[in-house]
């Protein structure tokens, strides 16, 4: 069964990303839910250190575990993949 996150959860994730990376010059609405956070298609273009910060923030806020059994690089691809993972793990749909 596929679990898809609500628009509210996706917005919460965008805000969490900006807060955890201390980015003040980007509005949450500017982040495309579908585009990769790692390449030039998205406004953020994060790197591996940023991804670790995001993982830690997600674990603190939602109590989810992102480790070897949950391939982090696939979960942290986009706002949508992060939000869908959080929704599935927490039942927050």
C-alpha positions as a LaTeX table, in Angstrom:
\begin{tabular}{lrrr}
\hline
Residue & $x$ (\AA) & $y$ (\AA) & $z$ (\AA) \\
\hline
Unk1 & 0.00 & 0.00 & 0.00 \\
Unk2 & 1.36 & 3.38 & $-1.01$ \\
Unk3 & 1.11 & 6.15 & 1.56 \\
Unk4 & 1.11 & 9.70 & 0.28 \\
Unk5 & 1.69 & 12.70 & 2.52 \\
Unk6 & $-0.77$ & 15.55 & 2.84 \\
Unk7 & 0.05 & 19.02 & 1.47 \\
Unk8 & 0.26 & 20.20 & 5.10 \\
Unk9 & 2.91 & 17.62 & 5.95 \\
Unk10 & 4.89 & 18.51 & 2.83 \\
Unk11 & 4.83 & 22.20 & 3.87 \\
Unk12 & 5.95 & 21.21 & 7.38 \\
Unk13 & 8.86 & 19.26 & 5.86 \\
Unk14 & 9.87 & 22.23 & 3.66 \\
Unk15 & 9.92 & 24.49 & 6.74 \\
Unk16 & 11.88 & 21.90 & 8.72 \\
Unk17 & 14.49 & 21.68 & 5.95 \\
Unk18 & 14.92 & 25.45 & 5.85 \\
Unk19 & 15.14 & 25.70 & 9.64 \\
Unk20 & 17.60 & 22.81 & 10.02 \\
Unk21 & 19.87 & 24.23 & 7.30 \\
Unk22 & 19.47 & 27.80 & 8.63 \\
Unk23 & 18.33 & 29.08 & 5.22 \\
Unk24 & 16.57 & 32.41 & 5.54 \\
Unk25 & 16.54 & 33.65 & 1.95 \\
Unk26 & 14.25 & 30.93 & 0.52 \\
Unk27 & 10.50 & 30.70 & 1.12 \\
Unk28 & 9.06 & 27.22 & 1.70 \\
Unk29 & 6.76 & 27.72 & $-1.30$ \\
Unk30 & 9.82 & 28.05 & $-3.56$ \\
Unk31 & 10.89 & 24.46 & $-2.91$ \\
Unk32 & 9.49 & 22.06 & $-5.49$ \\
Unk33 & 8.14 & 18.91 & $-3.82$ \\
Unk34 & 8.95 & 16.68 & $-6.78$ \\
Unk35 & 12.42 & 17.83 & $-7.81$ \\
Unk36 & 15.64 & 16.45 & $-6.37$ \\
Unk37 & 17.06 & 18.42 & $-3.47$ \\
Unk38 & 20.57 & 17.56 & $-4.67$ \\
Unk39 & 20.71 & 19.01 & $-8.17$ \\
Unk40 & 20.26 & 22.29 & $-9.96$ \\
Unk41 & 16.57 & 21.70 & $-10.62$ \\
Unk42 & 15.67 & 22.71 & $-7.07$ \\
Unk43 & 16.35 & 25.99 & $-5.31$ \\
Unk44 & 18.26 & 24.33 & $-2.43$ \\
Unk45 & 20.91 & 22.10 & $-4.06$ \\
Unk46 & 21.90 & 20.40 & $-0.81$ \\
Unk47 & 25.02 & 18.31 & $-0.26$ \\
Unk48 & 25.71 & 15.25 & 1.90 \\
Unk49 & 26.37 & 17.32 & 5.03 \\
Unk50 & 23.03 & 19.10 & 4.54 \\
Unk51 & 21.35 & 15.73 & 4.06 \\
Unk52 & 22.73 & 14.55 & 7.41 \\
Unk53 & 21.35 & 17.69 & 9.09 \\
Unk54 & 17.94 & 17.01 & 7.54 \\
Unk55 & 18.01 & 13.35 & 8.68 \\
Unk56 & 18.82 & 14.41 & 12.24 \\
Unk57 & 16.03 & 17.01 & 12.22 \\
Unk58 & 13.54 & 14.44 & 10.92 \\
Unk59 & 14.56 & 11.95 & 13.58 \\
Unk60 & 14.19 & 14.57 & 16.33 \\
Unk61 & 10.84 & 15.93 & 15.14 \\
Unk62 & 9.08 & 12.76 & 14.00 \\
Unk63 & 10.95 & 9.98 & 15.79 \\
Unk64 & 11.63 & 8.18 & 12.50 \\
Unk65 & 14.79 & 6.16 & 11.93 \\
Unk66 & 16.71 & 6.61 & 8.71 \\
Unk67 & 19.60 & 4.16 & 8.69 \\
Unk68 & 21.03 & 1.29 & 6.67 \\
Unk69 & 17.77 & $-0.63$ & 6.51 \\
Unk70 & 16.03 & 2.52 & 5.23 \\
Unk71 & 18.23 & 3.68 & 2.34 \\
Unk72 & 18.60 & 7.34 & 3.27 \\
Unk73 & 19.71 & 8.50 & $-0.14$ \\
Unk74 & 16.35 & 7.43 & $-1.60$ \\
Unk75 & 14.33 & 8.90 & 1.25 \\
Unk76 & 16.08 & 12.29 & 1.13 \\
Unk77 & 15.70 & 12.73 & $-2.66$ \\
Unk78 & 12.89 & 15.28 & $-2.57$ \\
Unk79 & 10.34 & 16.85 & $-0.25$ \\
Unk80 & 7.79 & 14.35 & $-1.57$ \\
Unk81 & 9.94 & 11.29 & $-0.82$ \\
Unk82 & 10.73 & 12.61 & 2.67 \\
Unk83 & 7.10 & 13.48 & 3.44 \\
Unk84 & 5.79 & 10.15 & 2.10 \\
Unk85 & 8.34 & 8.29 & 4.26 \\
Unk86 & 7.35 & 10.28 & 7.36 \\
Unk87 & 3.66 & 9.74 & 6.62 \\
Unk88 & 4.20 & 5.99 & 6.23 \\
Unk89 & 6.32 & 5.67 & 9.37 \\
Unk90 & 4.14 & 7.84 & 11.63 \\
Unk91 & 0.68 & 7.34 & 10.13 \\
Unk92 & 0.60 & 11.11 & 9.56 \\
Unk93 & $-1.25$ & 11.21 & 6.22 \\
\hline
\end{tabular}
